[in-house]
């Protein structure tokens, strides 16, 4: 999957994208939303939601608004060309019943994530991905104990990323025991393997999706991560791990997707990880000491991406390998070096 660009608007497992209209919008809720619209700076020519909010229609029928019994519980302002004004939007933080908030794919011009978010104690889904926020992630997010999905990810090309220093990763997640999805791609975490692995494994036992691509992480990958037995997606690509791939990854029985490309991995890829797994793996541009195959002109051919589907080593491996990207060098000697005999 590392070769594809994807833009997550809904959580991977838990979707709140369906507009639900339940009862007539309470007057104070409509007033708060109109105040929010008036405070935000956005391009009306590019807006598909905010531009149509007005008093002539019930706010529960507005695009991007989800209601339950007349109360606003969901607000999806993804990709609304918002460029500022959130710091003046106290009305947003007065929507006390809000459970789902998405402000992703806007441009808040390197402003900080507002600490007033901790007033929204009922939040379960928070998506601020690629929204143009910068600087320290506020401790306020660690107070949102009901969160099941947190997405603060940013694209690789962002020059001023979000960072986790004070609070650090451990402080951010220590109260978020309900979390199922954590996406911090592009956030500057700057932590050693034993730090970030232990921070996650001590608090997030329900986690299914862990996405920490390009997060300035170091190795080694600590075995405490094994406590997260619900993990089905792990993305650690574009970090300077410089470590062998731990064989204990094979003990993640629910693992379906593993991304480890551009991590400086060393050694051989443990065969055990592929056995009896329905698994998609990306491990491109890792120069493995025993796996690099030199072609005739002396260059090293690297696998950019391979998808392994129901790999069984009792059958010929080539029958189950789908080659996705080039340049690619993959021959029988390479397979034997990487995985051992393919016909044992």
Secondary structure, 3 states (H helix, E strand, C coil): CCCCCCCCCCCCCCCCCCCCCCCCCCHHHHHHHHHHHHHCEECCCCCCCHHHCCCCCCHHHCCCEEEECCEEEEEECCCCCEEECHHHCCCHHHCCCCCEEECCCCCCCCCCCCHHHHHCCCCCEEECCCCCCCEECCHHHHHCCCCCEEECCCCCCCCCCEECCCCCHHHHHCCCCCCCEEECCCCECCECHHHHHHHHHCCCCCCCEEECCCCCEECCCCHHHHHCCCCCEEECCCCECCCECCHHHHHCCCCCEEECCCCCCECCCCHHHHCCCCEEEECCCCCCCCCCEECCCCCEECCCCEEECCCCCCCCHHHHEEECCCCCCCCHHHHHHHHCCCCC
